[in-house]
Amino acid sequence: MNIALFTDSFLPIRDGVVSSILAYRQGLSSYGHKMFIFAPQLEGAKKEPNVFRFASLPFPPYPEYRAAIFPHVSSSYAKKLQIDLVHCKAMTTMALSAVWFSKRAKLPAMASVETMIPEGMHYLIPIKQAEGIGKAAIWAYLRFLYSNFRLVTAPSLHSCKILKEHGIDAILLPSPVDTERFKPRRSSVKKELGLEKKKVVLSVGRIVKEKNYDILLEVAKLLEKEEVVFLLVGKGPYLEEFRHKVAARGLSSCIRFAGFVPDERLVDFYNASDVFVFPSTFETQGLTLLEALACGKPACILKGTPMQEIMVEGKTGFSFASAPECAEAILKCILQSSKMADACRKKALEYSIPACTAKLLEIYGKLLSS
């Protein structure tokens, strides 16, 4: 089977969508299937087989991302590459290209929703009073976009429900975690950072407002006397503002910034931590949570989010609704970390590449027979 995969982001960007694409490409390859990727041209992007790039412009709200300019994929590619189906993980110009290509080539097409773009409206429309109008407009666009696909998937039941509330029917398809790469192993990161005597609370992800990092200011203050250090891995448009907030509150010694960590070193940061914290309100699933669990690390996650579908309360970590509850959950995880390790790893294996690829192939089969 040959799949044409359309995406707004790809390497060298590393985000949840890109991680999902790479994991599924690996899983499909193990079955003898081939994925052809259509994506915007990005600075620093390396040429690689079966990846087609299109001229692009910077996307101002997220400077590291670029939007493809009128990406035209000729229907002749369908015959040349012997494409069987189209899978769209894009939402902007590459998504429209996927629609056009699938219709002109008369190919079955599906889409996967992996980012709740309306929740990032404050980056597109910085006027708070206008955010509601902007959200309504985006949902109207998404309803139009996804009406062009035979199937739509989302990575959590939580996301499926939100889409349903806005007139979009979706079926469940989680994104996989590479459990062969993310697994328990010895790490020298604590020593490198001078944190051998500290308990490390790790958070990994883009530093953006909707990830709810501000709650960590209060949590860190509550745990200031507990020899706990919060280590934030990632970069993003909110990084400098949040760094200033940390300094202004006198928390620079207990909230540390690792910045961007190369992919090959990320597993060492997970294994250097004692507990993972995930306060985000923006996720559709939470791949970094799965990466932490795969390394045997318990986690603290925000209640009412998709991450609760992954979390086994009291066995792989704890959920919280406020800063005091988060502080308490972190201390519980630290005390029970070694006892929880096996359960954490076992839970992550449910989302392994082989397990999720089997589900994806079922959905591809459904698409081809519909």
C-alpha positions in Angstrom: 0.0 0.0 0.0 1.3 3.5 -0.9 0.0 6.4 1.2 0.2 10.1 0.3 0.6 12.0 3.6 0.0 15.8 3.6 1.2 17.8 6.6 1.9 21.5 7.5 4.9 20.5 9.5 7.8 18.1 9.1 11.5 17.8 9.9 13.5 19.6 11.1 10.6 20.7 13.2 9.9 18.3 16.1 6.4 18.5 17.5 3.6 16.0 18.2 2.4 15.9 14.6 5.9 15.2 13.3 6.5 12.6 15.9 3.3 10.8 15.0 4.2 10.9 11.3 7.6 9.4 11.9 6.3 6.7 14.2 3.6 5.7 11.7 6.0 5.8 8.8 8.2 3.4 10.7 5.3 1.1 11.6 3.9 1.1 8.1 7.3 0.3 6.7 7.5 -2.8 8.9 4.4 -4.1 7.1 5.9 -3.3 3.6 3.8 -0.2 3.1 5.3 3.1 1.8 4.5 6.7 2.9 5.1 9.7 0.6 5.1 12.9 2.5 4.1 16.3 1.1 5.1 19.2 3.3 6.3 22.9 3.2 9.9 23.7 2.5 11.7 24.6 5.8 15.0 26.1 6.6 17.5 23.4 7.3 15.4 20.7 5.8 17.4 17.8 4.4 16.5 16.1 1.2 15.3 12.6 1.7 13.5 10.0 -0.4 9.7 10.1 -0.7 9.5 13.6 0.8 8.2 16.4 -1.5 8.6 20.1 -0.4 6.8 23.2 -1.5 7.8 26.9 -1.4 6.6 28.5 1.9 6.4 31.7 3.9 6.9 32.2 7.6 3.8 31.8 9.8 4.0 34.9 12.1 2.3 33.5 15.2 4.8 30.5 15.2 8.0 31.8 13.6 9.6 28.3 13.3 6.6 27.1 11.2 6.0 28.0 7.6 2.9 27.9 5.4 3.2 26.4 1.9 2.3 28.9 -0.9 -0.3 27.4 -3.2 1.1 23.9 -3.0 0.0 22.1 -6.1 0.4 18.4 -6.2 -0.5 17.2 -9.7 -2.9 14.3 -9.9 -0.2 12.6 -12.1 1.6 11.8 -8.8 -1.1 9.3 -8.1 -0.2 7.1 -11.0 3.6 7.8 -10.9 3.8 6.8 -7.2 1.0 4.3 -7.3 -0.9 6.0 -4.5 -3.7 4.0 -2.9 -5.1 6.6 -0.4 -4.6 10.1 0.9 -4.0 10.8 4.6 -4.1 14.5 5.7 -2.6 15.7 9.0 -2.6 19.3 7.8 -5.1 22.1 8.5 -3.9 25.0 6.3 -2.7 25.2 2.7 -1.4 21.6 2.7 -4.8 20.4 3.8 -6.5 22.2 0.9 -3.9 20.6 -1.4 -4.8 17.2 0.0 -8.4 17.8 -0.8 -7.7 18.9 -4.3 -5.3 16.1 -5.0 -7.6 13.3 -3.7 -10.6 14.6 -5.7 -8.6 15.1 -9.0 -6.9 11.7 -8.6 -10.2 10.0 -7.4 -8.5 8.6 -4.3 -10.1 7.8 -0.9 -9.0 10.4 1.6 -9.0 10.7 5.4 -7.8 13.3 7.9 -6.4 13.3 11.4 -7.0 16.1 13.8 -4.0 16.5 16.1 -4.0 20.1 17.0 -6.9 22.2 18.4 -6.1 25.3 16.4 -9.1 27.3 17.8 -7.5 27.2 21.3 -4.5 29.0 20.0 -6.6 31.9 18.7 -4.9 34.5 21.0 -1.8 34.2 18.7 -3.8 34.9 15.6 -6.1 37.6 17.1 -4.4 39.3 20.0 -7.6 41.3 20.8 -9.3 39.3 23.5 -12.8 40.7 22.7 -12.5 39.3 19.1 -11.3 35.8 20.1 -14.8 34.4 20.1 -15.5 35.6 16.6 -12.2 34.2 15.5 -12.9 30.8 17.0 -16.3 30.6 15.4 -14.7 31.4 12.0 -12.1 28.7 12.4 -14.6 26.1 13.5 -16.7 27.0 10.4 -13.5 26.5 8.2 -12.7 23.2 9.9 -16.2 21.9 9.3 -15.9 22.7 5.6 -12.4 21.2 5.4 -13.2 17.9 7.1 -16.5 17.5 5.1 -14.2 16.7 2.1 -12.8 13.5 3.8 -14.5 10.1 4.1 -13.0 9.6 7.5 -11.7 11.9 10.3 -9.7 10.6 13.3 -8.7 12.2 16.5 -6.1 10.8 19.0 -8.3 10.8 22.1 -12.0 10.4 23.1 -11.7 13.9 24.6 -10.8 15.4 21.2 -13.5 13.3 19.5 -16.1 14.8 21.8 -14.9 18.4 21.2 -15.0 17.9 17.5 -18.5 16.4 17.7 -19.7 19.4 19.7 -18.6 21.5 16.7 -20.2 19.4 14.0 -17.3 17.2 13.1 -17.6 13.4 13.5 -14.3 11.6 14.3 -13.2 8.1 15.3 -10.4 7.3 17.7 -6.8 6.8 16.5 -4.1 7.5 19.1 -0.6 8.6 18.0 2.1 6.0 18.9 5.1 6.4 21.1 8.4 4.7 20.1 8.8 2.4 23.1 12.0 1.0 21.7 13.6 4.4 21.9 11.9 5.8 25.0 12.7 3.3 27.7 14.4 3.2 31.1 18.2 3.6 31.0 21.0 5.3 33.0 21.4 9.0 32.5 24.1 11.5 33.2 21.9 14.6 32.9 21.5 15.2 36.6 25.3 15.2 37.0 25.8 17.5 34.0 23.3 20.0 35.4 24.5 19.8 39.0 21.2 18.4 40.2 22.4 15.1 41.8 21.0 16.1 45.2 17.7 17.3 43.8 14.4 15.7 42.8 13.8 16.7 39.2 10.3 17.5 38.0 10.4 17.4 34.2 8.2 19.1 31.6 8.7 18.7 27.9 7.0 20.7 25.2 6.6 24.0 23.3 6.7 26.9 25.7 3.4 28.6 24.8 0.6 30.1 27.0 -1.9 27.4 26.4 0.4 24.8 27.9 -0.5 26.4 31.2 3.1 26.8 32.5 2.0 29.7 34.8 0.6 27.2 37.3 4.2 26.0 37.9 5.1 29.3 39.4 2.8 28.7 42.3 3.6 25.0 42.5 7.3 25.8 42.6 6.7 28.3 45.4 4.8 25.7 47.4 7.7 23.1 47.0 10.5 25.6 47.5 11.8 23.9 50.7 11.5 20.4 49.3 14.8 20.2 47.3 12.7 20.0 44.1 13.8 21.5 40.8 11.5 22.0 37.8 13.3 21.4 34.6 11.6 22.7 31.4 12.7 21.3 28.1 11.6 23.2 24.9 11.3 26.6 23.4 8.5 28.7 22.0 6.9 32.2 21.8 6.2 32.3 25.5 9.6 31.3 26.7 11.1 34.8 27.4 8.0 36.1 29.0 7.8 33.1 31.3 11.5 33.3 32.1 11.0 36.9 33.2 8.1 35.8 35.4 10.3 33.1 37.0 13.0 35.6 37.8 10.6 38.3 39.1 9.2 35.8 41.6 12.7 34.7 42.8 12.2 31.2 41.5 15.3 31.0 39.2 17.0 28.4 41.4 14.0 26.0 41.4 12.7 26.5 37.8 15.5 25.7 35.3 15.3 26.0 31.5 17.1 23.4 29.4 15.9 25.0 26.1 15.8 22.9 23.0 17.2 19.4 23.5 18.4 17.4 20.5 16.2 14.4 19.7 18.9 11.9 20.5 19.3 13.3 24.0 15.7 13.6 25.0 15.4 10.1 26.4 18.3 11.0 28.8 16.3 13.9 30.2 13.3 11.7 30.8 15.4 9.2 32.6 17.1 11.9 34.7 13.7 13.0 36.1 11.9 11.7 39.1 8.4 12.8 38.0 6.9 14.3 34.9 4.4 17.2 35.1 2.0 18.1 32.3 -0.3 21.1 33.1 -1.3 21.7 29.5 -4.9 22.5 28.5 -4.1 22.4 24.8 -3.3 18.8 24.0 -5.3 16.4 21.8 -3.5 13.4 23.4 -0.2 14.1 25.1 2.8 12.3 23.4 5.3 13.6 25.9 3.3 12.1 28.7 3.6 8.7 26.9 7.4 9.2 26.4 7.8 9.8 30.1 5.7 6.7 31.0 7.7 4.7 28.5 10.8 5.6 30.5 9.1 4.4 33.7 8.4 7.9 35.1 5.2 8.6 36.9 3.3 11.8 35.9 1.1 14.5 37.2 -1.5 15.7 34.7 -4.3 18.3 34.7 -7.8 17.0 35.3 -10.4 17.3 32.5 -7.8 16.8 29.7 -7.2 14.0 27.2 -4.2 12.8 29.4 -6.7 11.4 31.9 -7.5 8.7 29.3 -3.9 7.5 29.6 -3.3 8.0 33.3 -4.2 5.2 35.7 -4.8 7.2 38.9 -2.5 6.1 41.8 -0.6 3.6 39.6 1.0 5.7 36.9 0.7 9.0 38.6 -1.9 11.5 39.8 -4.2 14.2 38.4 -4.7 17.7 39.8 -7.1 20.7 39.4 -5.1 23.3 41.3 -1.6 24.3 42.2 -1.8 22.9 45.8 -3.1 19.6 44.4 -0.3 19.6 41.8 2.3 20.1 44.6 0.8 17.2 46.6 0.7 15.0 43.5 4.3 15.6 42.8 5.4 14.7 46.3 3.3 11.5 46.1 5.0 10.6 42.8 8.4 11.2 44.2 7.8 8.9 47.1 6.3 6.2 45.0 8.4 6.6 41.8 10.2 3.3 41.9 7.0 1.4 42.7 5.2 2.9 39.8 7.9 2.4 37.2 6.6 -1.0 35.9 3.0 0.2 35.6 4.1 3.3 33.8 6.1 1.3 31.2 3.2 -1.2 30.8 0.7 1.6 30.1 3.0 3.2 27.5 3.3 -0.2 25.6 -0.4 0.0 24.9 0.5 3.0 22.6 3.6 1.4 21.0 4.2 1.8 17.3 3.2 -1.8 16.5 -0.1 -1.5 18.6 -1.1 1.8 17.0 -0.1 0.8 13.5 -2.4 -2.2 13.7 -5.3 0.3 14.5 -4.2 2.6 11.6 -4.2 -0.3 9.2 -7.8 -1.2 10.3 -8.9 2.3 9.5 -7.1 2.3 6.2 -8.9 -0.9 5.4 -12.2 0.7 6.3 -11.4 3.7 4.1 -10.5 1.6 1.1 -13.7 -0.4 1.4 -16.1 2.5 2.0 
